[in-house]
Amino acid sequence: MPVQVLSGGAGPDAKVPPHLASIPISLISISTDCSNRTVKGKVVHKGPLVSLTADNFILKTVIQEEESQPITSSQLSSINVVLMGALAKEFSQAVNQGDVVVASGFTVGKSPTVNKDKLHPCNLLLSGDDAYIYVSRLPTPPDPGSQPAVKRGSALSAQVSRTTKAPKYTYVRLGDLKAGPAVNVYGVVTFFKQPYKSRGTDFCSILKITDQSKKEILCKVFCKKLEDHPNIFQIGDIVRLHGVKPHSYRNCIELVKTFGFSALTFDGVVGRPVEPRTSSRSFHFDQDDRRVVEELRSWASGQGFLPAVSTITLSAVEPKQYFDLTCQLLAKAPIDTTCILLRVWDGTRCPYKLLKVIVEPDVTEGPSSFSAEKESVIANILIYDNHVESAKQLKPGDFLRIYNLRAIPGSSKVPGLTSTQAVEVDHMAFHLHGGTAFGRGIRLLPEDSPEVQELKRVIAAIPGDEELSDSEMMEVWSTPPESLDLVTVTVECSTERTCGHDVQPVMLSQLKRSEPGRVHHVRVQLRSYEPLRLHQALKLYCSKCTTMREVPDDEVVDGVFSEASRDSGPCSPPTWALSGQVDAPRDTPNRALGVHLSTQLVSEGRSKELVFLRGSTLEETCHLASTYQNIVPVRSSGGQMDLLDLSAPFLFRGRKRYYGCKRCSEAAVREPCAVGVELIDEKVVAEALGVQLLQFVLLMKLELQDSTDTLDVFLWRDAENFFAVAAEDAAASQEAQNSIHQAMNFLCPPGGSTGERPWMDLCLASYEAKDNRGQNQTCYQICQTIFTRPPSSTRSNPNPA
């Protein structure tokens, strides 16, 4: 295994192969020959494990040379180490801060954060089968949960091969099937069960298919991986099965999976795109296959076995009904070992009073509370028995179809919550019972499916629900980015309300006794604020799913670029692109980078307005951003051009970087349509690439005070107006960063007494949210207030009257 832990205090050198020679951290440089070398140091910082894809990770740590080793300077004695892939995950599980490690199989790169962290100007990059970490720690009690259990390897991106030559497959009509060797078939699904755990180690799925022969055939598929099963959403879907063996059972022909099995599934609705659903990395699909799918669609549309309506909405549910529900998962929480709660919505409101389920916020995955408007359209679904394991794999934001869901009217009680959940009479409850009868189960839907697109349209029509609860806001403060340097310059400023509310100023003690949902005017001082390091206030916000995330650390971004650069192989450009090379800037004169230009823009003499750049590092991309108006970094994936993981910026425009939402994006490399577009900006590029653009926002928590009380408030939605600074500018402009810092230094001088702080006239909006214990509380946001320069240095009268 790539991480080897030695117990009993044995030094890590004990396991290092003898042919490897150690090199001090202080002697490492870009020109260092890394072959047959090791680096030894103590782990002084261990960053969080960041997931790039389902099976790919990145982690940053800092190791420092032990005092017994020669050190030429304190700055050169500590170095950043970036680990990628399975090695990063195993390191996260097996290594603790304070452990002594020896690293081998590394490469040396330039550290993009040397000016921020003042550490070694280089960093060590470890990934792949040749990278190893040997760990030594003091004897500790055995902890079975800490043993590394990660299989070495790198995640492979799924891809579709449509152009490579493939053998010509033959297909057998279902009416012509006879017991014998494996065959390939097409069919329309007339019945199906979602994959379920069999008595052995495999998952089993069962389906019935038919074709123009009108012969109905039962198929049984046993696979260890869920993704290898046919991806069926509804009756009427069309499947293509390769490697299925016909055999006779009770005088009927059945199909079972055999060696070489694979499955493609298609939407069975006439007129919809013929796009295969599969997890296969490659498959053959040509015009003959397309013709077969279209013919089956046309034939099936006239058959009576196809359902008129595949699913119904919450607004159409009736008591005692069994139905299929297409919905989005907002949050989930375990009830007990046999039951899990899913909180979902489909954009419609159930006409019946729904069962309330109370769970502890600390066990909830996703938001623990929502606004009153959103709560009115959320349904609580209780998932039982064999479906619990499937539900555990779901993530908030996923789009689902739940099959054979039951609407139970009358008195209902939640299992496992007898001490906190009272019996509710005349409340509708939704249960997904155990078993697989009638196709009962849960299926994850892809975001590009027509059903999800329609669901998104309905949800988008609901009145805006962009307010984050108090607990949601508190959860987004974590590791700061390393991109904001703030300079203290003293200026004078004051605040001014810009609202037109006709309300009298009140004292904080009076305000705290008022009901939520109102607007208040106050005159207060700033007692304290969070985060104290102001660069932590910069966040990335998705207006579509209303989630926030941290601005990624430059080390993490650099790691994504480095991995993409190393894996960059031959790449077939799209038909709309002109390809070439450009010399890498600065210190790598002999390195060429791949560039791809839009033929349309080149023909219009606008070649520098948009460039797709392949094989570059983060530093090289930033340097070239001064030459080209828009740079989209790309990589080679299976011989095709693909975007980098959205942990990194998808677009560079000068000094500005733009990020996309992983949950809401449907990213792919496409040519932006520039017809009639005078300026290609981030919105044009994001729309073309299918990326949901994240918005830079500022989020702060302020503690206010007057002579009667103190009050915690948030500054978020109106933060840009408050500071007269765009959050996007604060992410790239030193001047904008300084402006925010000046304002906060004036309002809350470092080391200054309360009497030296200015009085502020603020407009506050109050609202109700749930805290971390699930209890209702009133929260406040600063709104419709701006900074202005005061006419003199005289302080305002603190008396609001």
VOGU-3710 file (C-alpha; in Angstrom, 3 decimals, decimal comma):
1> mpvqvlsgga> 0,000/0,000/0,000  1,281/3,538/-0,745  1,145/4,620/2,941  2,978/2,376/5,404  2,549/3,053/9,125  5,127/1,802/11,625  4,015/1,271/15,214  5,992/1,187/18,434  7,931/4,354/17,671  10,059/2,739/14,950
11> gpdakvpphl> 11,617/5,308/12,661  10,192/5,535/9,136  13,673/4,970/7,684  13,414/1,337/8,841  11,103/0,506/5,935  12,669/2,711/3,242  14,319/0,662/0,466  18,127/0,869/0,836  18,738/2,180/-2,702  16,914/5,451/-1,893
21> asipislisi> 19,015/8,383/-0,628  17,669/11,159/1,597  17,871/14,826/0,598  17,362/17,710/3,079  14,355/19,951/2,430  16,629/23,007/2,368  18,537/21,651/-0,667  15,476/20,986/-2,818  15,100/23,092/-5,980  13,328/22,894/-9,349
31> stdcsnrtvk> 16,439/21,305/-10,858  16,665/18,585/-8,192  16,923/15,037/-9,531  14,062/13,309/-7,690  14,780/9,775/-8,823  15,835/7,466/-5,988  15,431/10,304/-3,470  13,483/10,613/-0,217  12,488/13,579/1,942  11,969/13,272/5,685
41> gkvvhkgplv> 10,061/15,640/7,970  7,488/16,108/10,701  3,875/16,812/9,730  3,210/20,320/11,118  0,015/20,966/9,140  -2,518/18,612/7,587  -5,171/20,139/5,342  -8,624/18,759/4,556  -9,211/16,013/1,984  -10,776/17,585/-1,129
51> sltadnfilk> -12,806/15,396/-3,506  -12,251/16,184/-7,186  -14,355/13,342/-8,600  -16,011/10,269/-7,133  -12,709/8,393/-6,757  -10,116/11,150/-7,010  -8,826/13,313/-4,174  -6,251/15,970/-3,332  -4,742/16,939/0,021  -2,115/19,485/1,070
61> tviqeeesqp> 0,184/19,003/4,047  3,296/20,763/5,374  6,330/18,860/6,654  9,264/20,373/8,544  12,786/19,058/8,930  13,642/17,714/12,351  15,961/19,851/14,424  18,694/17,213/14,289  19,056/17,777/10,538  21,126/20,655/9,109
71> itssqlssin> 18,949/23,621/8,224  20,269/26,580/6,303  17,290/28,870/7,003  13,961/28,653/8,817  12,076/29,481/5,628  13,603/26,557/3,708  13,062/24,000/6,470  9,292/23,610/5,836  7,739/22,612/2,512  4,251/22,122/1,104
81> vvlmgalake> 3,437/18,577/0,005  0,498/17,980/-2,363  -0,859/14,425/-2,535  -3,316/13,273/-5,183  -5,509/10,282/-5,950  -5,820/7,281/-3,633  -2,617/8,310/-1,878  -4,308/11,524/-0,648  -7,259/9,615/0,803  -5,070/7,037/2,494
91> fsqavnqgdv> -2,811/9,763/3,928  -5,896/11,535/5,329  -6,960/8,334/7,099  -3,578/7,083/8,305  -1,409/10,128/9,096  -1,787/12,562/11,997  -0,253/15,942/12,663  3,010/15,366/14,552  3,884/12,120/12,753  7,303/11,824/11,121
101> vvasgftvgk> 7,109/10,804/7,460  9,457/9,886/4,647  8,235/10,571/1,104  9,506/8,938/-2,065  8,439/8,957/-5,710  7,767/12,707/-5,705  8,257/15,468/-8,257  9,236/19,062/-7,496  7,183/22,060/-8,608  6,988/25,767/-7,902
111> sptvnkdklh> 4,874/26,686/-4,881  2,157/29,197/-5,933  1,736/30,309/-2,285  5,335/31,096/-1,369  4,562/34,805/-0,999  1,659/34,031/1,321  2,919/31,253/3,586  6,654/32,186/3,491  7,589/28,509/3,186  9,918/26,777/0,745
121> pcnlllsgdd> 9,627/28,206/-2,816  9,057/24,671/-4,130  6,495/22,028/-3,301  6,476/18,243/-3,545  3,868/16,516/-5,699  3,019/12,866/-5,003  0,673/10,749/-7,104  0,574/7,479/-8,973  1,953/4,023/-8,253  5,547/5,157/-7,605
131> ayiyvsrlpt> 4,684/7,533/-4,749  5,037/6,223/-1,184  4,755/7,628/2,335  6,446/5,879/5,294  5,024/7,001/8,660  6,330/6,747/12,231  4,369/7,654/15,342  4,555/6,994/19,059  2,788/3,831/20,310  -0,968/4,375/20,637
141> ppdpgsqpav> -3,894/2,120/21,517  -5,094/0,238/18,450  -7,831/2,032/16,534  -9,445/-0,244/13,987  -11,043/2,733/12,275  -7,715/4,357/11,443  -6,217/1,603/9,322  -5,719/2,637/5,711  -7,922/0,750/3,323  -7,582/2,551/0,015
151> krgsalsaqv> -6,694/0,698/-3,122  -4,003/2,429/-5,114  -5,032/3,751/-8,494  -6,337/6,806/-10,262  -9,906/7,600/-11,210  -10,743/7,178/-14,854  -13,135/9,556/-16,540  -16,042/7,895/-18,300  -16,058/8,489/-22,008  -18,009/7,462/-25,109
161> srttkapkyt> -16,168/6,186/-28,149  -18,273/6,761/-31,223  -15,579/7,114/-33,874  -13,213/4,201/-33,265  -13,745/1,135/-35,363  -15,761/-1,607/-33,685  -16,976/-5,012/-34,802  -20,389/-5,181/-36,405  -22,816/-6,562/-33,848  -25,791/-8,713/-34,756
171> yvrlgdlkag> -29,050/-8,671/-32,827  -31,674/-11,347/-32,375  -35,405/-10,658/-32,359  -36,962/-11,710/-29,046  -39,405/-13,993/-30,834  -36,472/-15,915/-32,376  -34,612/-16,603/-29,127  -33,634/-20,196/-28,372  -31,606/-21,671/-25,542  -27,962/-21,539/-26,497
181> pavnvygvvt> -24,902/-19,264/-26,552  -24,859/-15,553/-25,641  -26,667/-13,096/-27,918  -27,325/-9,374/-28,267  -30,883/-8,001/-28,128  -32,940/-4,798/-28,198  -36,250/-4,449/-26,352  -38,863/-2,158/-24,841  -39,156/-2,381/-21,052  -42,588/-3,551/-19,883
191> ffkqpyksrg> -41,617/-4,195/-16,242  -38,542/-3,626/-14,106  -37,200/-3,793/-10,565  -34,446/-1,475/-9,440  -31,197/-3,289/-8,494  -31,380/-4,847/-5,032  -28,915/-6,778/-2,883  -29,023/-10,479/-3,588  -28,208/-13,206/-1,077  -24,661/-13,300/-2,401
201> tdfcsilkit> -22,263/-10,440/-3,115  -24,016/-9,113/-6,233  -26,879/-6,741/-6,877  -29,769/-8,152/-8,890  -32,108/-6,343/-11,272  -35,056/-7,903/-13,076  -36,791/-6,600/-16,178  -39,168/-7,752/-18,857  -38,735/-6,611/-22,439  -40,607/-7,011/-25,702
211> dqskkeilck> -40,240/-5,983/-29,345  -42,226/-6,074/-32,592  -42,514/-9,870/-32,249  -44,684/-9,166/-29,176  -42,777/-11,857/-27,297  -42,174/-10,830/-23,658  -38,855/-12,026/-22,223  -37,690/-11,983/-18,588  -34,099/-10,797/-18,001  -32,049/-11,286/-14,822
221> vfckkledhp> -28,879/-9,263/-14,299  -26,408/-9,940/-11,473  -23,540/-7,423/-11,128  -21,324/-6,431/-8,217  -21,532/-2,730/-9,141  -24,806/-0,832/-9,285  -23,588/1,293/-12,194  -23,211/-1,808/-14,381  -26,953/-2,506/-14,285  -29,341/-1,165/-16,962
231> nifqigdivr> -30,152/2,450/-16,106  -33,948/2,209/-16,440  -36,175/5,086/-15,371  -39,652/4,029/-16,480  -41,721/1,495/-18,384  -41,302/2,209/-22,091  -37,559/2,789/-21,907  -35,555/0,932/-24,557  -32,591/-1,271/-23,622  -29,762/-2,748/-25,643
241> lhgvkphsyr> -28,225/-5,806/-23,978  -24,959/-7,355/-25,080  -23,727/-10,676/-23,722  -26,972/-12,207/-22,450  -27,522/-15,950/-22,601  -30,957/-17,435/-23,430  -31,910/-20,462/-21,370  -35,105/-22,385/-20,852  -36,915/-22,269/-17,513  -40,360/-23,856/-17,098
251> ncielvktfg> -40,795/-23,948/-20,851  -40,055/-20,229/-21,170  -36,976/-18,476/-22,511  -35,177/-16,192/-20,068  -32,065/-14,051/-20,507  -29,255/-14,010/-17,962  -26,067/-11,951/-17,883  -22,921/-13,700/-18,997  -19,309/-12,825/-19,890  -19,023/-9,620/-21,945
261> fsaltfdgvv> -22,295/-8,205/-20,656  -23,056/-4,508/-21,206  -26,229/-2,438/-21,305  -27,396/0,790/-22,913  -30,723/2,411/-22,062  -32,648/5,001/-24,082  -35,650/7,205/-23,429  -38,635/5,537/-25,102  -40,581/8,729/-25,888  -40,853/9,534/-29,597
271> grpveprtss> -39,095/12,758/-30,526  -36,680/12,907/-27,603  -32,895/12,799/-28,221  -31,428/9,346/-28,788  -28,802/9,554/-26,033  -27,610/6,329/-24,387  -27,537/6,010/-20,610  -24,583/3,917/-19,456  -21,579/3,849/-17,144  -19,388/2,132/-19,745
281> rsfhfdqddr> -16,143/3,919/-20,579  -16,553/3,051/-24,258  -19,215/1,548/-26,466  -20,194/1,339/-30,122  -23,283/3,171/-31,335  -23,895/4,008/-35,007  -26,713/4,988/-37,360  -28,022/1,417/-37,519  -28,418/1,407/-33,738  -30,162/4,780/-33,889
291> rvveelrswa> -32,568/3,410/-36,503  -33,431/0,396/-34,302  -34,184/2,670/-31,330  -36,393/4,939/-33,432  -38,300/1,966/-34,852  -38,902/0,524/-31,378  -40,078/3,926/-30,125  -42,549/4,265/-32,983  -43,887/0,738/-32,493  -44,164/0,999/-28,693
301> sgqgflpavs> -46,069/4,303/-28,873  -49,068/2,422/-30,310  -49,075/-0,363/-27,729  -51,430/-0,396/-24,750  -48,887/-1,518/-22,165  -47,175/1,872/-21,994  -48,404/4,066/-19,092  -50,114/7,336/-19,998  -48,458/9,101/-17,064  -45,240/7,711/-15,551
311> titlsavepk> -45,216/9,807/-12,396  -47,511/12,177/-10,536  -46,721/15,305/-8,535  -47,227/15,949/-4,824  -50,145/18,239/-5,687  -52,006/15,309/-7,298  -51,422/12,687/-4,596  -54,485/11,052/-3,070  -54,700/9,097/0,232  -53,864/5,364/0,093
321> qyfdltcqll> -52,311/5,822/-3,355  -49,193/4,065/-4,650  -47,310/6,292/-7,055  -43,914/7,144/-8,596  -42,455/10,538/-7,602  -39,840/12,578/-9,450  -38,251/15,032/-7,005  -35,100/16,738/-5,732  -33,464/15,758/-2,458  -32,908/18,720/-0,118
331> akapidttci> -31,745/16,980/3,076  -31,686/13,569/4,738  -31,254/12,132/8,230  -31,161/8,634/9,745  -34,104/7,662/11,973  -32,822/4,247/13,109  -31,036/1,265/11,544  -34,071/0,348/9,433  -35,347/3,787/8,429  -33,983/6,998/6,911
341> llrvwdgtrc> -35,730/10,321/6,291  -35,555/12,058/2,894  -36,727/15,680/2,634  -37,733/16,323/-0,991  -39,715/18,702/-3,183  -41,048/18,741/-6,734  -42,175/22,362/-6,912  -45,829/21,602/-6,097  -47,755/21,717/-2,813  -49,576/18,670/-1,466
351> pykllkvive> -53,225/19,574/-0,652  -53,134/17,464/2,537  -51,487/18,189/5,864  -48,179/16,330/5,868  -46,468/14,428/8,650  -43,759/16,377/10,477  -40,582/14,536/11,386  -38,277/15,964/14,053  -34,600/15,019/13,886  -31,482/16,430/15,502
361> pdvtegpssf> -29,686/18,998/13,283  -26,298/17,412/13,938  -27,367/14,174/12,186  -28,911/15,953/9,194  -27,012/15,988/5,909  -27,950/19,202/4,142  -29,737/22,246/5,591  -31,475/21,568/8,896  -34,079/24,295/8,344  -35,723/26,209/5,525
371> saekesvian> -37,863/29,297/5,149  -41,583/29,008/5,898  -42,409/29,312/2,182  -40,085/26,492/1,222  -41,208/24,277/4,130  -44,746/24,400/2,753  -43,692/22,532/-0,401  -41,315/20,016/1,209  -42,410/16,417/1,766  -40,916/14,075/4,376
381> iliydnhves> -40,452/10,558/3,012  -39,606/7,602/5,262  -37,434/4,971/3,555  -37,430/1,471/5,059  -35,415/-1,756/5,177  -33,497/-2,771/2,047  -33,853/0,710/0,504  -31,967/2,388/3,373  -28,588/1,435/1,921  -29,461/3,051/-1,425
391> akqlkpgdfl> -30,728/6,178/0,325  -27,446/6,509/2,237  -25,596/6,978/-1,061  -27,741/9,971/-2,082  -26,539/13,549/-1,701  -28,602/16,718/-1,118  -29,265/18,281/-4,505  -29,648/14,930/-6,288  -32,677/14,406/-8,538  -34,554/11,176/-7,842
401> riynlraipg> -37,382/8,990/-8,950  -38,945/7,004/-6,108  -40,985/4,028/-7,308  -44,092/2,599/-5,642  -44,220/5,238/-2,920  -47,271/4,965/-0,659  -49,399/7,832/0,672  -50,709/6,796/4,097  -53,485/8,941/5,640  -54,549/9,228/9,274
411> sskvpgltst> -52,544/8,738/12,483  -48,855/8,210/11,894  -45,893/7,861/14,187  -42,251/8,000/13,213  -40,225/4,896/14,175  -37,326/5,413/16,541  -38,520/8,811/17,806  -40,971/7,810/20,486  -39,521/10,271/23,011  -39,635/13,346/20,812
421> qavevdhmaf> -42,171/12,742/18,060  -45,821/12,905/19,044  -48,588/11,019/17,261  -50,150/13,250/14,604  -53,742/12,614/13,568  -55,023/13,294/10,034  -51,557/13,854/8,623  -50,486/12,348/5,305  -47,315/10,280/5,492  -45,171/9,002/2,586
431> hlhggtafgr> -43,533/5,595/3,033  -41,282/3,544/0,778  -41,757/0,059/2,213  -39,163/-2,679/2,129  -39,014/-5,271/-0,610  -38,936/-4,998/-4,392  -42,546/-5,808/-5,312  -44,053/-3,669/-8,086  -40,615/-2,262/-8,932  -40,294/-0,545/-5,560
441> girllpedsp> -37,010/1,388/-5,196  -35,052/4,616/-5,728  -33,251/5,730/-8,873  -30,868/8,667/-9,301  -31,774/10,728/-12,388  -29,175/12,517/-14,553  -29,557/16,278/-14,666  -29,791/16,302/-18,479  -32,866/14,041/-18,547  -36,116/15,650/-19,803
451> evqelkrvia> -37,828/14,807/-16,511  -35,222/16,714/-14,503  -35,280/19,640/-16,901  -39,051/19,921/-16,448  -38,678/19,588/-12,661  -36,093/22,392/-12,633  -38,481/24,598/-14,615  -41,285/24,036/-12,100  -38,993/24,613/-9,099  -37,588/27,798/-10,642
461> aipgdeelsd> -41,126/29,220/-10,774  -41,430/29,083/-6,976  -40,947/32,508/-5,329  -37,266/33,076/-4,437  -35,901/31,291/-1,415  -32,381/32,700/-1,345  -32,112/33,450/2,357  -29,651/31,237/4,192  -30,580/30,246/7,710  -28,375/31,207/10,630
471> semmevwstp> -26,939/27,696/10,883  -26,240/27,564/7,122  -24,311/30,834/7,292  -22,246/29,669/10,233  -21,353/26,419/8,437  -19,571/28,105/5,500  -16,735/29,645/7,560  -13,705/27,384/7,369  -10,246/27,402/5,762  -9,397/30,817/4,246
481> pesldlvtvt> -8,157/31,197/0,673  -4,635/32,451/0,236  -5,399/35,233/-2,223  -6,233/38,414/-0,257  -3,568/40,648/1,209  -5,120/43,521/3,148  -3,315/46,786/3,813  -4,340/49,031/6,688  -4,930/52,677/5,736  -6,900/54,879/8,139
491> vecstertcg> -9,821/56,809/6,639  -12,927/58,379/8,132  -16,351/57,029/7,251  -19,867/56,716/8,628  -23,071/54,904/7,660  -26,256/56,132/6,102  -29,600/54,397/5,667  -30,858/54,429/2,072  -34,255/52,866/2,756  -37,558/54,718/2,746
501> hdvqpvmlsq> -38,990/53,006/5,836  -40,993/55,317/8,062  -39,984/53,779/11,394  -38,475/55,283/14,516  -35,028/54,174/15,735  -35,144/51,744/18,645  -32,709/50,485/21,271  -31,352/46,954/20,896  -33,081/45,727/24,049  -36,425/46,816/22,555
511> lkrsepgrvh> -35,622/45,351/19,149  -34,875/41,921/20,633  -38,376/41,781/22,116  -40,002/42,382/18,706  -41,522/39,683/16,501  -39,478/38,507/13,461  -40,353/39,598/9,951  -39,964/43,322/10,567  -37,586/46,123/9,624  -35,849/48,147/12,360
521> hvrvqlrsye> -33,697/51,286/12,524  -30,942/51,359/15,134  -27,972/53,527/16,127  -25,178/51,274/17,350  -21,439/50,685/17,624  -19,498/47,724/16,270  -18,213/45,693/19,207  -16,563/42,852/17,218  -16,819/41,023/13,923  -16,088/37,663/12,310
531> plrlhqalkl> -14,051/36,557/10,519  -11,176/38,591/11,924  -9,096/37,670/8,898  -11,187/39,502/6,357  -10,178/37,383/3,358  -12,270/34,597/4,919  -15,354/36,714/4,269  -15,087/36,078/0,527  -17,286/33,147/-0,567  -18,677/31,572/-3,734
541> ycskcttmre> -22,481/31,467/-3,949  -24,742/29,539/-6,334  -27,993/31,366/-6,995  -29,536/28,168/-8,384  -29,132/25,769/-5,457  -28,476/28,575/-2,897  -25,325/26,975/-1,514  -22,049/28,593/-0,518  -18,512/27,250/-0,755  -15,048/28,514/0,082
551> vpddevvdgv> -12,826/30,110/-2,542  -10,356/27,272/-3,238  -6,827/27,469/-1,895  -4,199/28,162/-4,572  -2,391/24,951/-3,614  -5,530/22,931/-4,353  -6,063/24,728/-7,673  -2,417/24,240/-8,605  -2,756/20,541/-7,798  -5,714/20,214/-10,182
561> fseasrdsgp> -3,712/21,907/-12,947  -0,622/19,814/-12,260  -2,565/16,557/-12,426  -4,278/17,615/-15,658  -0,926/18,656/-17,136  0,734/15,331/-16,324  -2,170/13,303/-17,686  -2,443/15,384/-20,855  -2,009/12,954/-23,753  -2,950/13,180/-27,429
571> cspptwalsg> -6,165/15,088/-27,959  -8,549/15,138/-30,918  -9,896/18,695/-31,099  -13,572/19,336/-31,854  -14,518/19,951/-35,478  -15,128/23,634/-34,762  -11,634/24,245/-33,361  -8,325/25,245/-34,918  -5,416/23,772/-32,988  -1,830/24,863/-32,502
581> qvdaprdtpn> 0,842/25,461/-29,888  2,173/28,382/-27,923  5,464/28,562/-26,045  5,157/28,253/-22,293  6,110/31,526/-20,560  9,027/32,371/-18,286  11,088/29,544/-16,853  10,036/26,767/-19,225  11,179/27,995/-22,672  11,350/24,492/-24,152
591> ralgvhlstq> 7,768/23,600/-23,222  4,875/24,069/-25,639  1,225/24,328/-24,625  -1,706/23,212/-26,743  -4,149/25,933/-27,815  -7,521/25,547/-29,516  -9,328/28,478/-31,146  -12,864/28,911/-32,425  -12,923/28,895/-36,236  -15,753/31,419/-36,141
601> lvsegrskel> -13,792/33,877/-34,009  -10,642/33,398/-36,103  -12,582/34,132/-39,291  -13,830/37,359/-37,683  -10,340/38,439/-36,620  -11,148/37,885/-32,928  -8,749/35,016/-32,214  -7,493/36,467/-28,911  -10,971/36,821/-27,402  -11,231/33,133/-26,419
611> vflrgstlee> -8,592/30,412/-26,117  -8,873/26,829/-24,875  -5,492/26,115/-23,229  -4,257/22,545/-22,665  -1,337/21,261/-20,612  -0,598/24,458/-18,664  0,155/24,974/-14,989  -1,726/27,485/-12,866  1,213/29,903/-13,020  1,440/29,664/-16,811
621> tchlastyqn> -2,306/30,175/-17,195  -2,232/33,311/-15,024  0,696/34,679/-17,060  -1,035/34,063/-20,415  -4,266/35,636/-19,090  -2,652/39,022/-19,698  -2,390/38,180/-23,420  -5,779/36,623/-24,122  -9,141/38,053/-23,055  -10,614/34,697/-22,032
631> ivpvrssggq> -8,728/31,482/-21,242  -10,558/28,206/-20,630  -8,144/25,558/-19,235  -8,819/22,091/-20,662  -7,325/18,621/-20,473  -7,217/15,500/-22,594  -9,616/12,808/-21,411  -9,712/9,616/-23,429  -8,394/11,452/-26,469  -11,112/14,106/-26,260
641> mdlldlsapf> -10,939/17,653/-24,965  -12,571/18,106/-21,558  -12,827/20,785/-18,881  -10,822/20,587/-15,661  -12,571/19,592/-12,463  -14,727/22,475/-11,232  -12,645/22,698/-8,048  -10,481/24,898/-10,265  -11,607/28,011/-12,188  -13,193/27,193/-15,539
651> lfrgrkryyg> -12,327/30,653/-16,907  -9,560/33,232/-16,513  -10,248/36,854/-17,549  -7,217/38,978/-16,769  -6,702/38,866/-12,993  -10,191/37,515/-12,413  -11,042/33,856/-12,039  -14,502/32,352/-12,429  -15,797/29,159/-10,825  -18,727/26,850/-11,528
661> ckrcseaavr> -21,147/24,968/-9,279  -20,426/21,228/-9,296  -24,008/20,416/-8,357  -25,793/22,534/-10,964  -23,366/22,489/-13,917  -23,619/20,227/-16,949  -20,133/21,042/-18,142  -18,721/20,102/-21,543  -16,397/21,733/-24,073  -18,517/23,516/-26,662
671> epcavgveli> -17,989/26,424/-29,033  -19,611/29,646/-27,758  -21,923/31,253/-30,280  -20,417/34,684/-30,951  -22,861/35,748/-33,669  -24,081/39,209/-32,748  -22,105/39,134/-29,472  -19,890/42,192/-29,139  -18,202/41,124/-25,915  -17,450/37,553/-24,901
681> dekvvaealg> -17,619/37,664/-21,113  -17,920/35,122/-18,317  -21,681/34,763/-18,795  -21,361/33,946/-22,505  -18,615/31,377/-21,844  -20,437/29,798/-18,894  -23,653/29,388/-20,876  -21,806/27,801/-23,785  -19,943/25,341/-21,539  -23,022/24,392/-19,506
691> vqllqfvllm> -21,473/25,788/-16,322  -23,615/27,315/-13,579  -21,610/30,433/-12,747  -20,778/30,952/-9,079  -21,050/34,466/-7,721  -18,474/35,993/-5,405  -20,155/37,264/-2,232  -19,074/38,750/1,080  -20,361/37,201/4,312  -19,611/38,628/7,772
701> klelqdstdt> -21,062/38,372/11,264  -21,066/41,601/13,295  -21,677/42,062/17,014  -23,470/45,382/17,587  -23,939/47,245/20,861  -25,651/50,243/22,337  -26,218/51,351/25,928  -28,910/48,693/26,494  -27,769/45,426/24,881  -25,722/43,623/22,213
711> ldvflwrdae> -26,922/41,902/19,037  -25,358/39,547/16,439  -26,248/40,384/12,823  -25,178/39,170/9,376  -23,890/41,308/6,536  -24,374/39,388/3,313  -26,980/40,288/0,716  -26,297/44,034/0,956  -22,566/43,709/1,690  -21,508/45,062/-1,710
721> nffavaaeda> -23,705/48,138/-1,307  -22,556/48,525/2,285  -18,864/48,694/1,336  -19,421/50,102/-2,186  -17,159/47,257/-3,357  -18,069/44,371/-5,654  -17,121/41,010/-4,174  -15,792/39,976/-7,587  -13,401/42,949/-7,500  -12,346/42,071/-3,935
731> aasqeaqnsi> -11,253/38,667/-5,232  -8,771/40,225/-7,676  -8,122/43,891/-6,779  -5,829/45,069/-4,003  -7,564/48,455/-4,011  -10,963/46,851/-3,397  -9,521/44,711/-0,612  -7,978/47,774/1,037  -11,309/49,613/0,917  -13,034/46,900/2,966
741> hqamnflcpp> -10,153/46,751/5,422  -10,202/50,535/5,893  -13,915/50,489/6,657  -13,617/47,755/9,269  -10,575/49,388/10,890  -12,524/52,603/11,274  -15,638/50,929/12,688  -13,688/48,652/15,033  -10,132/50,014/15,522  -7,619/47,312/16,499
751> ggstgerpwm> -6,878/47,744/20,224  -9,139/50,790/20,413  -11,572/51,478/23,248  -15,336/51,432/22,784  -15,467/55,207/23,060  -13,278/55,587/19,975  -15,680/53,647/17,755  -18,140/55,592/15,576  -21,872/55,285/15,872  -23,686/53,721/12,933
761> dlclasyeak> -27,230/54,281/11,690  -28,368/50,909/10,365  -31,448/49,318/8,836  -31,923/45,741/10,074  -34,268/43,071/8,679  -35,329/40,317/11,091  -36,355/36,788/10,123  -36,889/33,426/11,790  -34,563/30,431/11,363  -33,620/27,269/13,246
771> dnrgqnqtcy> -30,388/26,982/15,222  -28,128/23,924/15,420  -30,448/22,338/17,995  -33,490/22,729/15,760  -34,951/25,514/17,901  -36,493/28,610/16,308  -34,557/31,817/16,746  -34,707/35,314/15,311  -31,820/36,377/13,070  -30,923/39,768/11,622
781> qicqtiftrp> -29,291/41,115/8,470  -28,009/44,604/7,686  -29,839/45,951/4,662  -30,136/49,195/2,682  -27,214/50,844/4,498  -24,046/52,324/2,977  -20,792/53,926/4,071  -20,277/57,613/3,419  -17,461/59,959/4,359  -18,582/62,137/7,291
791> psstrsnpnp> -18,435/65,921/6,890  -16,184/66,103/9,958  -14,584/63,853/12,542  -17,322/64,642/15,093  -18,986/61,508/16,415  -22,723/61,028/16,029  -25,033/61,364/19,001  -25,616/57,823/20,234  -29,113/58,693/21,458  -31,521/57,362/18,823
801> a> -34,239/59,702/19,965
//
